[in-house]
Amino acid sequence: MKDNLIYINGFAANKEILKNLILLFEEVFNIYVIDLPGFYNNPRIKKANLKNITDYLDKKIKKLKLKNYIIGGLSLGYLVATKTNAIKKAKAILALYPYLNTKNLNLSNLQVNINKAILKIILKNKSFYELAWNSGFVKKLMQFNKYNERIIESLIKSCDAKLFFETAYLLLNYNKKHVFDNKPYVLIVNDNDELINTKFTIPIFKENIEKLLIIKSSTPHVPKKLTKSYFRKSFTKQKIKKLKEFIKKNA
């Protein structure tokens, strides 16, 4: 019997973009994918702050009516998953390239401050963020940061501009210390992650978690391709089987 996995996508990702990665996890899980509000189809919250996002996620999770489940997410999706009420009933936690706070970002203070200043200007009023979105500014910015063209196209087509910028601003301003639960964790990381500082992240997980499985991946934080064969190079059948066995033994 397969375990239920509630998986929350991160910033600049959605179930359409990562459908081939999700298919690999479906080999061992009944997977329920939830996108951050505003990142797929119509937005359903007024502002992308931590409380509104977690309230939104808890409502979505409640509708699933699952009695037993693992919960986790990718990058920012991991952080917000751990802030939901649903985390209390989860039997294990999946941390996929996890974002904890600004301290584990692979960005200098100067880079963070410049991006925060730009976002603050964009979010001042509706005309600013609509202009930034519709003028091609976001597309050029994402191209500069090596985002796959298919990712850019999907986001431009399906994202809400205001929530996109607000979520980015939240990501760059979250400085609280991360709190871990007394549960088994599966940590999936890339030692050469271009956005998350793995040298900072791995020791924190090791120091705070008794039952921990670390799986190394070669796929970058922003995937260069979106095919199933591309993701399979990192998420082999052996690694997924190991993940399943760890959950079975420890959860």
Buried (B, 14 or more C-beta within 10 A) or exposed (E): EEBBBBBBBBBBBBBBBBEBBBEBBBEBBBBBBBBBBBBBEEBEBEEBBEEBBBBBBBEBBEEEEBEEBBBBBBBBBBBBBBBBEBBEEBBBBBBBBBBBBBEBBBBEEEEBEEBBEBBEEBBEEEEEBEEBBEEEBBBEBBEEEEBBEEBBEBBBEBBBBBBBBBBBBBBBEBEEEBEBBEBBBBBBBBEEBEBBBBEEBBEBBEEBBEBBBBBEBEBBBBBEEBEBEBBBEBBBEEBBEBBBEBBEEBB
